[in-house]
């Protein structure tokens, strides 16, 4: 059961929700809950230590909410926000709207067909993940 979390932000996050591009153009409950949880007083220091100085890829971003949020709140070295080609313009708009830095990139990536799932099995917390020809320390994949 989810509890209400107080979010501690040092920025305002703006997000255009554009359902016409598909269901990913909306703000999904899992993304909202994840951002609330990792910014709660209870977890913010833990997640700051997890993300700071790390490379992050978000799979199936939709609106870009989680990738934008992580890039603004936790100082990762890089964040790659991915989704299908039909979402790229929408994500790009939201990244620009939030003045994300040069450490944020947007890539077309179908994670159901493009990712070698067999290479993920058995990886531990110190292993790196490879996608789009780059290596990432953290993979974010939130669904509904």
Protein Blocks (a to p, Z undefined) as FASTA:
>chain_A
ZZddddddfbdcdddddfknojklpccfklmmmmmmmmgmklmmmmmmmmgopacddehk
lnommmmmmmmmnopabdcddddfklmmmmmmmmmmnopafkbccddddfklmpcfklmg
opafkbccdeehiacfbdcddeZZ
